Amino acid sequence: MMDEQDWTVFKQKLKQRTEIDLDLYKEPQMKRRIGNLVTRAGFDSYTGYFDDAAKDKDAFAAFIEYLTINVSEFFRTPEKFGKLETDVIPDLLKRSQKLNIWSAGCSIGAEPYSLAIILKEMTPNVRHRILATDLDVEIIAKAKRGEYTGNEIKSMSDARKKKYFDVIGDDRFAVKNDIKSCIEFKRHNLLKDPFEKGFDLILCRNVVIYFTEEAKEELYANFFKALKPGGILFVGATEAILNFRKLGYTSFQPFFYQRPLES
Ligand SMILES: C[S@@+](CC[C@H](N)C(=O)[O-])C[C@H]1O[C@@H](n2cnc3c(N)ncnc32)[C@H](O)[C@@H]1O
């Protein structure tokens, strides 16, 4: 039976095995999403589904992938990536020659690799640091491999595809090593693990959709502390932070929030 007790036990099991705490995610959405999966797989309880999936490594990985929603693409919302090139990165470079950047919730790696491409073109001789993290270990492994289908890199210009990817098979493309070596991939849970400090730029895009309001507010407060004064937080195209002033940020541009220099 998919009742409250079943849900509670399911949450406990999930937390024990993966450290994912569903209490920090919006409950109706998570219940609906997981419930659909459970029913489609032919189970009548969350725990029944969990116990079965937990027996098989691949089935469990697919479940976590479904749960964490890894959809991503290179240069997602291209006009915002354009702002990074024309406005945000030039502003940051006025204060630090070498940038310290964090792509938080990086999924398949499209976001940090897109950044590495931009930085390579803007500052060819500088080695910036790009940290890229995600909760899902399988997706981090995929990101590290840096191999994509034509569909996954479709938003990129042909010139960039040619310059930054090797063709490794039929409809298979691999990020070249000079771009790959710019990124440091790591598993990190934004709702649990400690944050590094001293970032010039943090990207956290399309990650918080299912977080509760409280979890989101705490996350944005933690990002504030993790940014250098003058540093910028870049969020997803539907994720404007309404109470950014209360959290201490100023608005650099829509979807870009700055920690004031004098803070
Ligand atoms: C939709 S993808 C976004 C990828 C990329 N930022 C973009 O905008 O295309 C969301 C990612 O957030 C990750 N995620 C969800 N909850 C997380 C958490 N608590 N800590 C770290 N990553 C999380 C998921 O694993 C998933 O890969």
Ligand as a Chemical Component Dictionary entry (heavy atoms), coordinates in Angstrom:
data_LIG
# 
_chem_comp.id                   LIG 
_chem_comp.type                 NON-POLYMER 
_chem_comp.pdbx_formal_charge   0 
_chem_comp.three_letter_code    LIG 
# 
loop_
_chem_comp_atom.comp_id 
_chem_comp_atom.atom_id 
_chem_comp_atom.alt_atom_id 
_chem_comp_atom.type_symbol 
_chem_comp_atom.charge 
_chem_comp_atom.model_Cartn_x 
_chem_comp_atom.model_Cartn_y 
_chem_comp_atom.model_Cartn_z 
_chem_comp_atom.pdbx_ordinal 
LIG C1  C1  C 0  18.247 19.283 -14.483 1  
LIG S1  S1  S 1  19.901 18.955 -13.985 2  
LIG C2  C2  C 0  20.630 20.552 -14.280 3  
LIG C3  C3  C 0  21.945 20.474 -14.975 4  
LIG C4  C4  C 0  22.559 21.828 -15.392 5  
LIG N1  N1  N 0  22.826 22.654 -14.244 6  
LIG C5  C5  C 0  21.671 22.557 -16.366 7  
LIG O1  O1  O 0  21.123 23.611 -16.038 8  
LIG O2  O2  O -1 21.515 22.055 -17.489 9  
LIG C6  C6  C 0  19.719 18.919 -12.210 10 
LIG C7  C7  C 0  20.891 18.245 -11.495 11 
LIG O3  O3  O 0  20.811 18.587 -10.104 12 
LIG C8  C8  C 0  21.293 17.492 -9.361  13 
LIG N2  N2  N 0  20.833 17.592 -7.977  14 
LIG C9  C9  C 0  19.576 17.410 -7.478  15 
LIG N3  N3  N 0  19.581 17.541 -6.134  16 
LIG C10 C10 C 0  20.869 17.822 -5.781  17 
LIG C11 C11 C 0  21.528 18.048 -4.539  18 
LIG N4  N4  N 0  20.858 18.005 -3.385  19 
LIG N5  N5  N 0  22.875 18.272 -4.551  20 
LIG C12 C12 C 0  23.573 18.302 -5.730  21 
LIG N6  N6  N 0  23.002 18.091 -6.925  22 
LIG C13 C13 C 0  21.671 17.849 -6.960  23 
LIG C14 C14 C 0  20.729 16.298 -10.113 24 
LIG O4  O4  O 0  21.451 15.109 -9.836  25 
LIG C15 C15 C 0  20.829 16.734 -11.570 26 
LIG O5  O5  O 0  21.976 16.223 -12.206 27 
# 
loop_
_chem_comp_bond.comp_id 
_chem_comp_bond.atom_id_1 
_chem_comp_bond.atom_id_2 
_chem_comp_bond.value_order 
_chem_comp_bond.pdbx_ordinal 
LIG C1  S1  SING 1  
LIG S1  C2  SING 2  
LIG S1  C6  SING 3  
LIG C2  C3  SING 4  
LIG C3  C4  SING 5  
LIG C4  N1  SING 6  
LIG C4  C5  SING 7  
LIG C5  O1  DOUB 8  
LIG C5  O2  SING 9  
LIG C6  C7  SING 10 
LIG C7  O3  SING 11 
LIG C7  C15 SING 12 
LIG O3  C8  SING 13 
LIG C8  N2  SING 14 
LIG C8  C14 SING 15 
LIG N2  C9  SING 16 
LIG N2  C13 SING 17 
LIG C9  N3  DOUB 18 
LIG N3  C10 SING 19 
LIG C10 C11 SING 20 
LIG C10 C13 DOUB 21 
LIG C11 N4  SING 22 
LIG C11 N5  DOUB 23 
LIG N5  C12 SING 24 
LIG C12 N6  DOUB 25 
LIG N6  C13 SING 26 
LIG C14 O4  SING 27 
LIG C14 C15 SING 28 
LIG C15 O5  SING 29 
# 
